[in-house]
Amino acid sequence: MQTEARVGALSSGHGSGGGTVDGGARRYSAHDQQQNHHQQQCQQLQHQPQIGTVAHLIAGGVAGAVSKTCTAPLARLTILFQVQGMHSDVATLRKASILHEASRIVHEEGFRAFWKGNLVTIAHRLPYSSISFYAYERYKNLLQLIPGLDRHRDSVSADVCVRLFGGGLAGITAASVTYPLDLVRTRLAAQTNTIYYRGISHAVYAICRDEGMRGLYKGLGPTLMGVGPSIAISFSVYETLRSLTFPLDLVRRRMQLEGAAGRACVYKSGLFGTFRHIIRTEGFRGLYRGILPEYFKVVPSVGIVFMTYETLKSIFSSLSADD
């Protein structure tokens, strides 16, 4: 410390030439340290055991299932609020609150009803999370092979773009493959006192019988429009901008319930017609019905899923290293 102080004092007292040499040395030293740190990181990544495809799929699927099970009560409250405007009058909508709806579920359906539809949620989330995490890793690797991008691999903006596009493509891929299970889950979770669908297999059979095979894909359009940015946001900034895609999620839920249990169709003019109908009958606030329990769900949901995924990846990497 004393030697450095003397050097600094001498350089400041000998004019601009000494200051330039001292500054250049410091800049060189800092740059050298950054290079060494980057090389150490690259060596650590090279020596880190890589897990295989099956391990990626298992880690992603289990992470999604654990997260959905932990946040199932809030997820069901969100769905019930989202679909209230379809067959409810204005007076009923004004009385809606999280505490009131939660009390109604406990009193009328029992505490276990908070997890109604959770089995099909897990059945949907296991392949969905597996495909999305696996596809995300693969899309990210493919995007990094784009000519010219390899020269900016250390750039923060390039990394964010790769994560956004990779996450969006992964979400669209996973949602397209597993969409029928998502629709069945919505219909089971939206049932209250009147039970029309008696389980997963009966729901699939009844939907195909009453509405045809196309009935299993109702609402796929807004799903794909919403899931791309939603998953991209999840993988890049952990869903801090979730409110951007919530109206599409609400419209998706309502389109999924069109014609369910023999009820008359409410929205008959497609995606944009559904938006107009909701705004006209419920106002702009109607597009965000149920967003409060959704916000309560976001932090634990994303935290649990990524924590579980990274934990399982570490376990599989350790097992791979031991072998």
C-alpha positions in Angstrom: 0.0 0.0 0.0 2.8 2.5 0.9 4.7 1.6 -2.3 1.5 2.3 -4.4 1.0 5.6 -2.6 4.6 6.7 -3.4 4.2 5.7 -7.1 1.0 7.7 -7.3 2.6 10.7 -5.7 5.6 10.6 -8.0 3.5 10.2 -11.1 1.3 13.1 -10.2 4.3 15.3 -9.5 6.2 14.5 -12.8 3.7 16.0 -15.3 1.4 14.4 -17.9 3.9 11.8 -19.1 4.1 10.0 -15.7 0.3 10.1 -15.4 -0.1 8.6 -18.9 2.2 5.7 -18.1 0.5 5.0 -14.7 -3.0 5.2 -16.3 -1.9 2.9 -19.1 -0.5 0.4 -16.7 -3.7 0.4 -14.6 -5.8 0.0 -17.8 -3.6 -2.9 -19.0 -3.8 -4.5 -15.6 -7.6 -4.3 -15.5 -7.9 -5.6 -19.0 -5.5 -8.5 -18.3 -7.6 -9.4 -15.2 -10.8 -9.4 -17.2 -9.2 -11.7 -19.8 -7.9 -14.1 -17.2 -11.3 -14.2 -15.5 -13.1 -14.9 -18.8 -10.6 -17.7 -19.6 -11.2 -19.2 -16.2 -15.0 -19.2 -16.8 -14.5 -20.8 -20.2 -12.3 -23.5 -18.7 -14.9 -24.2 -15.9 -17.7 -24.5 -18.5 -15.5 -26.9 -20.6 -14.8 -29.1 -17.6 -18.3 -29.0 -16.2 -20.1 -32.4 -16.9 -22.8 -32.1 -19.5 -26.1 -33.9 -19.0 -27.9 -35.7 -21.7 -31.3 -35.3 -23.4 -33.2 -37.6 -21.0 -31.8 -35.8 -18.0 -32.8 -32.4 -19.5 -36.3 -33.7 -20.1 -36.7 -35.2 -16.6 -35.3 -32.0 -14.9 -37.6 -29.7 -16.9 -40.7 -31.9 -16.4 -40.2 -32.4 -12.7 -39.5 -28.7 -12.2 -42.8 -27.7 -13.9 -44.8 -30.3 -12.0 -43.5 -29.3 -8.6 -44.0 -25.6 -9.4 -47.6 -26.1 -10.6 -48.6 -28.3 -7.6 -47.3 -25.7 -5.2 -49.1 -22.8 -6.8 -52.3 -24.7 -7.8 -54.7 -22.9 -5.4 -53.7 -19.5 -6.9 -53.9 -20.9 -10.4 -57.4 -22.1 -9.9 -58.5 -18.8 -8.5 -57.0 -17.1 -11.5 -59.0 -19.3 -13.9 -62.3 -18.8 -12.0 -61.9 -15.1 -12.1 -60.9 -15.1 -15.8 -64.1 -16.9 -16.8 -66.5 -15.2 -14.5 -67.6 -12.7 -17.2 -68.9 -15.3 -19.5 -72.1 -16.3 -17.7 -72.3 -13.9 -14.8 -74.2 -10.6 -14.4 -72.7 -7.3 -13.4 -73.8 -7.6 -9.8 -72.0 -10.9 -9.3 -68.8 -9.5 -10.9 -68.8 -6.6 -8.5 -68.9 -8.9 -5.4 -65.9 -10.9 -6.6 -62.8 -10.9 -4.5 -59.9 -13.3 -3.8 -61.0 -13.8 -0.1 -64.7 -14.3 -1.1 -63.9 -16.8 -3.8 -61.5 -18.7 -1.7 -64.1 -18.9 1.1 -66.7 -20.1 -1.3 -64.4 -22.9 -2.6 -63.7 -24.1 1.0 -67.3 -23.9 2.1 -69.0 -25.4 -1.0 -66.3 -27.7 -2.5 -63.9 -28.4 0.3 -60.2 -27.6 0.7 -59.0 -30.2 -1.7 -60.9 -28.4 -4.5 -58.1 -25.8 -4.7 -56.2 -28.6 -6.5 -59.1 -29.5 -8.8 -57.6 -30.3 -12.2 -54.1 -30.5 -10.8 -53.7 -34.1 -12.0 -54.2 -33.0 -15.6 -52.1 -30.0 -14.9 -49.2 -32.3 -14.0 -50.0 -34.5 -17.0 -49.8 -31.4 -19.1 -46.9 -29.7 -17.3 -44.5 -32.7 -17.4 -44.3 -32.9 -21.2 -44.8 -29.1 -21.6 -41.9 -28.2 -19.3 -39.7 -31.0 -20.6 -40.2 -29.9 -24.2 -39.9 -26.2 -23.4 -36.6 -26.5 -21.4 -35.1 -29.0 -23.9 -36.2 -27.0 -26.9 -34.9 -23.8 -25.3 -31.4 -25.3 -24.9 -31.5 -26.5 -28.5 -32.9 -23.3 -30.0 -30.3 -21.3 -28.0 -27.5 -23.4 -29.4 -28.8 -23.1 -32.9 -29.2 -19.3 -32.6 -25.6 -19.0 -31.4 -24.5 -20.6 -34.7 -25.9 -17.7 -36.7 -23.1 -16.2 -38.8 -21.7 -13.1 -37.2 -23.3 -13.7 -33.8 -20.3 -15.8 -32.6 -18.2 -12.6 -32.6 -20.7 -11.0 -30.1 -21.1 -14.0 -27.8 -19.9 -12.0 -24.8 -22.2 -9.1 -25.6 -25.1 -8.7 -23.1 -27.6 -7.5 -25.7 -26.8 -10.5 -28.0 -27.2 -12.9 -25.1 -30.6 -11.4 -24.2 -31.8 -11.6 -27.9 -30.8 -15.2 -28.0 -32.6 -16.0 -24.8 -35.7 -14.1 -26.0 -36.0 -15.8 -29.4 -35.0 -19.2 -28.0 -37.5 -18.9 -25.2 -40.3 -17.8 -27.5 -39.7 -20.6 -30.0 -39.5 -23.1 -27.2 -42.8 -21.9 -25.7 -44.6 -22.1 -29.1 -43.2 -25.6 -29.7 -44.3 -26.9 -26.3 -47.7 -25.3 -26.4 -48.5 -26.7 -29.8 -47.7 -30.3 -28.8 -49.5 -30.3 -25.4 -52.4 -27.9 -26.1 -55.3 -30.5 -25.7 -54.2 -31.2 -22.2 -54.2 -27.5 -21.4 -57.7 -27.1 -22.6 -58.9 -30.2 -20.6 -57.2 -28.8 -17.5 -59.0 -25.4 -17.9 -62.4 -27.1 -18.2 -61.9 -29.3 -15.2 -60.6 -26.4 -13.1 -63.5 -24.1 -14.1 -66.1 -26.6 -12.8 -67.7 -25.6 -9.5 -70.8 -27.2 -8.2 -72.1 -28.7 -11.4 -69.8 -31.5 -12.6 -70.0 -32.3 -16.3 -66.5 -33.8 -16.9 -65.7 -36.7 -14.6 -62.0 -36.9 -15.3 -59.3 -36.5 -18.0 -60.4 -39.3 -20.2 -64.1 -38.5 -19.9 -63.4 -34.8 -20.7 -61.5 -35.7 -23.9 -64.2 -38.1 -24.9 -67.0 -35.6 -24.2 -65.3 -32.8 -26.0 -64.7 -34.9 -29.1 -68.3 -36.1 -29.0 -69.9 -32.7 -28.5 -67.6 -30.4 -30.4 -65.4 -32.6 -32.6 -61.7 -32.9 -32.7 -61.4 -29.2 -33.3 -62.9 -28.6 -29.9 -59.6 -29.8 -28.3 -57.8 -26.8 -30.0 -60.2 -24.0 -29.2 -58.2 -20.9 -28.2 -54.9 -22.2 -29.8 -54.5 -18.9 -31.6 -54.3 -16.6 -28.6 -52.3 -19.3 -26.8 -49.5 -19.2 -29.4 -49.6 -15.4 -29.5 -49.3 -15.2 -25.8 -47.0 -18.1 -24.9 -44.1 -17.0 -27.2 -43.5 -13.7 -25.4 -44.5 -15.1 -22.1 -41.9 -17.9 -22.2 -39.4 -15.6 -23.7 -39.9 -13.2 -20.8 -39.7 -16.1 -18.3 -36.3 -17.3 -19.6 -34.8 -13.8 -20.0 -36.2 -11.7 -17.1 -38.2 -14.2 -15.0 -41.7 -12.9 -16.0 -41.3 -9.4 -14.5 -43.4 -8.2 -17.5 -46.1 -10.8 -17.2 -48.9 -8.2 -17.3 -48.1 -7.7 -21.1 -49.5 -11.1 -22.0 -52.3 -11.5 -19.4 -55.3 -10.3 -21.6 -54.3 -13.0 -24.2 -54.3 -15.6 -21.4 -57.8 -14.5 -20.3 -59.2 -14.6 -23.8 -57.6 -18.1 -24.3 -59.4 -19.4 -21.1 -62.7 -18.1 -22.3 -62.3 -19.5 -25.8 -61.4 -22.8 -24.3 -64.7 -22.9 -22.4 -66.8 -22.0 -25.4 -69.6 -24.6 -25.7 -68.4 -26.5 -22.6 -71.0 -28.7 -20.8 -73.5 -27.9 -23.5 -73.7 -24.2 -22.8 -74.4 -21.7 -25.5 -71.4 -20.0 -27.2 -70.8 -16.5 -26.0 -68.0 -15.4 -28.4 -68.6 -16.2 -32.0 -66.4 -13.7 -33.8 -62.9 -15.0 -33.2 -60.0 -13.6 -31.3 -60.4 -9.9 -31.9 -64.2 -10.2 -31.6 -63.7 -11.7 -28.2 -61.6 -8.8 -27.2 -64.2 -6.3 -28.4 -67.0 -8.2 -26.6 -65.2 -8.2 -23.3 -64.3 -4.5 -23.5 -67.9 -3.6 -24.4 -69.6 -5.7 -21.7 -67.0 -5.5 -18.9 -64.7 -2.6 -19.8 -60.9 -2.7 -20.0 -60.7 -4.0 -16.5 -62.4 -7.2 -17.7 -59.2 -8.1 -19.6 -57.3 -8.2 -16.3 -59.9 -10.1 -14.3 -57.9 -12.5 -12.0 -54.5 -10.8 -12.4 -54.1 -10.3 -8.7 -53.8 -14.0 -7.8 -51.7 -14.4 -10.9 -49.2 -11.8 -9.6 -49.2 -13.6 -6.2 -48.4 -16.8 -8.2 -45.6 -15.5 -10.4 -42.7 -15.1 -7.9 -43.1 -18.5 -6.2 -43.9 -20.2 -9.5 -40.9 -19.0 -11.4 -38.6 -19.3 -8.4 -39.7 -22.9 -7.7 -39.4 -24.0 -11.4 -36.0 -22.6 -12.0 -34.7 -23.7 -8.6 -35.9 -27.2 -9.1 -34.6 -27.3 -12.7 -31.1 -26.1 -11.7 -31.0 -28.4 -8.7 -31.8 -31.4 -10.7 -29.3 -30.4 -13.4 -26.6 -30.2 -10.7 -27.6 -33.6 -9.3 -27.5 -35.2 -12.8 -24.2 -33.4 -13.5 -22.7 -34.8 -10.3 -23.9 -38.3 -11.2 -22.4 -38.0 -14.6 -19.1 -36.8 -13.2 -19.0 -39.8 -10.8 -19.5 -42.2 -13.7 
